[in-house]
């Protein structure tokens, strides 16, 4: 083997040292990038897995319209909108439907609203058994009750459907004409 001149030896050593230093820097950068990637993945997984905060409950309107069924002089069924102030109420849904029961003639005598609760965008109305047991009307009267409920529920922007229960049990129909096994859609005034 040939002996290298001292100057060439120093250059070769400097090159090896520079290459070694570059490899060490590359390794550190690789480890740093992997660490950043793992942190980013961890943060992404954490944000998807943690539960979302509950949205604040919707603020009910200060006044709602209660739609009371009425028969026009021509014999047509109409719905008379009546404004009801519910601003300071603990349960504006209960107040609105209690008012409807008190002022609508189509409900059987003695019918009471037992409970009202909101489940998401569905309003659950639980009536006393008189609603079904003492109902004497035909399909028009039953439609009048159902439409009055659907229109009044439409006064609450957060409500999309209404489920009707009797004595805390699902009901098939009030008078045998309209299927109530599924929630009914609200009706909104345009």
Helices and strands as residue ranges (DSSP letters): H 6-49, E 63-71, E 77-85, H 92-103, E 113-119, E 122-127, H 130-133, H 139-153, E 161-166, E 169-170, E 184-185
